[in-house]
Amino acid sequence: MVRLIFKNRTFSEGREESGDAVLILDEATQTGKLEYSPDAGLVMRRTARRQAESICKSGFLLGSGKRLGIGFKLESEEDSIGDRLTQIGHENR
């Protein structure tokens, strides 16, 4: 398994825990699992998801020179807007 950290709007190899999202590529099951940080905003989540989808189609070039992720199935949390953001802030009269 390889962990890719989404930080500064891009995925990179890393072992650190901080980042807006983590993409775990599992070569044995041919899947990529995308997990978001609890404080990641909607825009960052969608950006990370788009890049993860791209990685699961064309792969990610590792530091060793190996390309991993080609044709993987992406599994991720639902990108949804929270209830707090769908409430009306004020009424126009």
VEXMIRO-377438 format. One record per residue (C-alpha): residue in one letter; x, y, z. Coordinates in nm, 2 decimals, decimal comma, padded with zeros to 4 digits. Layout:
% residues N
+------+--------+--------+--------+
! code !      x !      y !      z !
+------+--------+--------+--------+
!    a !      X !      Y !      Z !
...
+------+--------+--------+--------+
% end
This chain:
% residues 93
+------+--------+--------+--------+
! code !      x !      y !      z !
+------+--------+--------+--------+
!    m !  00,00 !  00,00 !  00,00 !
!    v !  00,11 !  00,35 ! -00,08 !
!    r ! -00,01 !  00,66 !  00,10 !
!    l ! -00,04 !  00,99 ! -00,10 !
!    i ! -00,10 !  01,31 !  00,10 !
!    f ! -00,31 !  01,59 ! -00,05 !
!    k ! -00,14 !  01,91 !  00,06 !
!    n ! -00,11 !  02,25 ! -00,11 !
!    r ! -00,35 !  02,14 ! -00,38 !
!    t ! -00,15 !  01,84 ! -00,49 !
!    f ! -00,08 !  01,47 ! -00,40 !
!    s !  00,27 !  01,36 ! -00,30 !
!    e !  00,43 !  01,06 ! -00,14 !
!    g !  00,46 !  01,10 !  00,23 !
!    r !  00,42 !  00,95 !  00,57 !
!    e !  00,31 !  01,27 !  00,76 !
!    e ! -00,05 !  01,27 !  00,89 !
!    s ! -00,13 !  01,63 !  00,81 !
!    g ! -00,31 !  01,72 !  00,49 !
!    d ! -00,66 !  01,79 !  00,35 !
!    a ! -00,69 !  01,43 !  00,22 !
!    v ! -00,51 !  01,10 !  00,20 !
!    l ! -00,53 !  00,86 ! -00,10 !
!    i ! -00,43 !  00,50 ! -00,01 !
!    l ! -00,34 !  00,29 ! -00,32 !
!    d ! -00,37 ! -00,08 ! -00,26 !
!    e ! -00,20 ! -00,28 ! -00,53 !
!    a ! -00,34 ! -00,61 ! -00,40 !
!    t ! -00,71 ! -00,51 ! -00,45 !
!    q ! -00,65 ! -00,26 ! -00,73 !
!    t ! -00,84 !  00,01 ! -00,53 !
!    g ! -00,77 !  00,37 ! -00,42 !
!    k ! -00,93 !  00,49 ! -00,10 !
!    l ! -00,97 !  00,86 ! -00,05 !
!    e ! -01,02 !  00,99 !  00,30 !
!    y ! -01,07 !  01,35 !  00,39 !
!    s ! -00,95 !  01,55 !  00,69 !
!    p ! -01,24 !  01,66 !  00,92 !
!    d ! -01,14 !  02,03 !  00,86 !
!    a ! -01,11 !  02,01 !  00,48 !
!    g ! -01,34 !  02,24 !  00,31 !
!    l ! -01,58 !  02,15 !  00,02 !
!    v ! -01,35 !  02,30 ! -00,25 !
!    m ! -01,05 !  02,11 ! -00,12 !
!    r ! -01,25 !  01,79 ! -00,10 !
!    r ! -01,36 !  01,83 ! -00,46 !
!    t ! -01,02 !  01,92 ! -00,59 !
!    a ! -00,87 !  01,62 ! -00,41 !
!    r ! -01,14 !  01,39 ! -00,55 !
!    r ! -01,08 !  01,51 ! -00,91 !
!    q ! -00,71 !  01,45 ! -00,87 !
!    a ! -00,76 !  01,11 ! -00,71 !
!    e ! -00,99 !  01,02 ! -01,00 !
!    s ! -00,71 !  01,11 ! -01,24 !
!    i ! -00,46 !  00,91 ! -01,05 !
!    c ! -00,69 !  00,61 ! -01,05 !
!    k ! -00,71 !  00,63 ! -01,43 !
!    s ! -00,35 !  00,72 ! -01,54 !
!    g ! -00,15 !  00,64 ! -01,23 !
!    f !  00,09 !  00,82 ! -01,00 !
!    l !  00,47 !  00,82 ! -01,07 !
!    l !  00,64 !  00,72 ! -00,74 !
!    g !  00,99 !  00,83 ! -00,64 !
!    s !  01,12 !  00,48 ! -00,73 !
!    g !  01,01 !  00,53 ! -01,10 !
!    k !  00,72 !  00,29 ! -01,07 !
!    r !  00,37 !  00,41 ! -01,18 !
!    l !  00,10 !  00,30 ! -00,95 !
!    g ! -00,28 !  00,33 ! -00,97 !
!    i ! -00,35 !  00,27 ! -01,34 !
!    g ! -00,71 !  00,14 ! -01,38 !
!    f ! -00,77 !  00,14 ! -01,00 !
!    k ! -01,13 !  00,17 ! -00,86 !
!    l ! -01,17 !  00,48 ! -00,64 !
!    e ! -01,36 !  00,46 ! -00,31 !
!    s ! -01,43 !  00,78 ! -00,12 !
!    e ! -01,66 !  00,95 !  00,13 !
!    e ! -01,95 !  01,13 ! -00,01 !
!    d ! -01,89 !  01,49 ! -00,12 !
!    s ! -02,19 !  01,66 !  00,04 !
!    i ! -02,27 !  02,01 !  00,16 !
!    g ! -02,34 !  02,01 !  00,53 !
!    d ! -02,68 !  02,12 !  00,67 !
!    r ! -02,52 !  02,43 !  00,81 !
!    l ! -02,43 !  02,55 !  00,46 !
!    t ! -02,78 !  02,49 !  00,32 !
!    q ! -02,96 !  02,71 !  00,57 !
!    i ! -03,07 !  03,06 !  00,47 !
!    g ! -02,85 !  03,31 !  00,64 !
!    h ! -03,11 !  03,59 !  00,62 !
!    e ! -03,43 !  03,67 !  00,45 !
!    n ! -03,48 !  03,94 !  00,19 !
!    r ! -03,79 !  04,15 !  00,24 !
+------+--------+--------+--------+
% end
